[in-house]
Amino acid sequence: MPKTTDPNQRKDTRHELTPTQLFTAFAHERRQLTVAYLAQQPVAISLGDLAEYIAITEAQPSYEWYERVLTDLAHCHLPQLRDIGLIHYDADAESVALAVERRVVAPYLELAGHTDA
């Protein structure tokens, strides 16, 4: 079974991502949007910025929707993406960053229709 690794990690700490993990990560639209947005960012971003981006992308730019997205990301989607090693998520600092090179997720983003990421 093919595995995807991040070549920037030291060999002794390298985390292998299986295609099943990647397809599971991309099974929900908000996780797709999260990875696509993070793939465009050169540094870690705030959780609030990510929630605002997703709320606007979902055509619901209200504060109430932003709060719903923020809660959903913090309690559901970001921990899942962090647990498989796709993102760095610091809940205390409320910061998020892509944990792998963009080229690792680019084919999956294309399959999901996020070619602008």
C-alpha positions as CSV (number, residue, x, y, z in Angstrom):
1,M,0.0,0.0,0.0
2,P,1.5,3.4,-1.0
3,K,2.2,5.8,1.8
4,T,2.7,9.6,1.8
5,T,5.4,11.0,4.0
6,D,6.7,14.5,4.7
7,P,10.3,14.6,3.6
8,N,11.1,17.6,5.8
9,Q,10.6,15.6,9.0
10,R,13.6,13.8,10.5
11,K,13.6,10.1,9.6
12,D,13.1,9.0,13.2
13,T,9.9,11.1,13.6
14,R,8.5,10.8,10.1
15,H,4.8,10.2,10.1
16,E,3.3,8.2,7.3
17,L,-0.1,9.2,5.9
18,T,-2.0,6.5,4.3
19,P,-4.4,7.2,1.4
20,T,-7.2,6.0,3.6
21,Q,-6.3,8.7,6.2
22,L,-6.1,11.3,3.5
23,F,-9.4,10.4,1.9
24,T,-11.1,10.3,5.4
25,A,-9.6,13.8,6.1
26,F,-11.1,15.1,2.8
27,A,-14.5,13.4,3.4
28,H,-16.0,16.6,4.9
29,E,-16.2,20.0,3.1
30,R,-14.9,22.0,6.1
31,R,-11.8,19.8,6.3
32,Q,-11.2,20.3,2.6
33,L,-11.5,24.1,3.0
34,T,-9.2,24.0,6.0
35,V,-6.4,22.2,4.2
36,A,-6.9,24.2,1.0
37,Y,-6.7,27.5,2.9
38,L,-3.7,26.4,5.0
39,A,-1.9,25.2,1.8
40,Q,-2.0,28.8,0.7
41,Q,-0.5,30.2,3.9
42,P,3.2,30.5,4.4
43,V,2.9,30.6,8.2
44,A,0.5,29.6,11.0
45,I,-2.8,31.5,11.1
46,S,-5.3,32.2,13.8
47,L,-8.3,29.9,14.3
48,G,-10.5,33.0,14.0
49,D,-9.1,33.8,10.5
50,L,-9.7,30.3,9.4
51,A,-13.3,30.3,10.7
52,E,-13.9,33.7,9.1
53,Y,-12.6,32.3,5.7
54,I,-14.9,29.3,5.9
55,A,-18.0,31.2,7.0
56,I,-17.5,33.6,4.0
57,T,-16.8,30.7,1.7
58,E,-20.0,29.0,2.9
59,A,-21.9,32.2,2.0
60,Q,-22.9,32.8,5.6
61,P,-20.8,35.8,6.7
62,S,-22.8,36.5,9.9
63,Y,-21.3,36.5,13.4
64,E,-23.6,33.7,14.5
65,W,-22.4,31.5,11.6
66,Y,-18.8,32.4,12.3
67,E,-19.2,31.2,15.9
68,R,-20.7,27.9,14.7
69,V,-17.9,27.3,12.3
70,L,-15.3,28.2,15.0
71,T,-16.8,25.7,17.4
72,D,-17.1,23.0,14.8
73,L,-13.5,23.5,13.8
74,A,-12.1,23.6,17.3
75,H,-14.0,20.6,18.6
76,C,-14.3,18.3,15.5
77,H,-12.3,19.0,12.4
78,L,-9.0,20.4,13.6
79,P,-8.4,17.7,16.1
80,Q,-9.1,15.1,13.4
81,L,-6.7,16.7,11.0
82,R,-4.1,17.1,13.8
83,D,-4.4,13.5,14.9
84,I,-3.5,12.1,11.5
85,G,-0.6,14.6,11.1
86,L,-1.9,16.9,8.4
87,I,-1.9,20.1,10.5
88,H,-0.3,21.6,13.5
89,Y,-3.1,22.8,15.8
90,D,-2.4,24.6,19.1
91,A,-5.7,24.9,20.9
92,D,-4.3,27.1,23.6
93,A,-2.7,29.6,21.2
94,E,-5.6,29.1,18.7
95,S,-3.1,28.7,15.8
96,V,-3.3,26.4,12.8
97,A,-0.7,25.5,10.1
98,L,-0.2,22.8,7.5
99,A,2.1,20.1,8.9
100,V,3.1,18.7,5.5
101,E,4.3,20.2,2.3
102,R,1.6,21.5,-0.1
103,R,2.6,18.9,-2.7
104,V,1.6,16.1,-0.4
105,V,-2.0,17.3,-0.3
106,A,-2.2,18.9,-3.8
107,P,-3.5,15.8,-5.6
108,Y,-6.3,15.4,-3.0
109,L,-7.2,19.1,-3.2
110,E,-7.5,18.7,-6.9
111,L,-9.8,15.7,-6.6
112,A,-11.9,17.6,-4.1
113,G,-12.2,20.5,-6.6
114,H,-9.9,23.0,-4.8
115,T,-7.5,23.7,-7.6
116,D,-7.0,27.3,-6.6
117,A,-5.4,26.2,-3.3
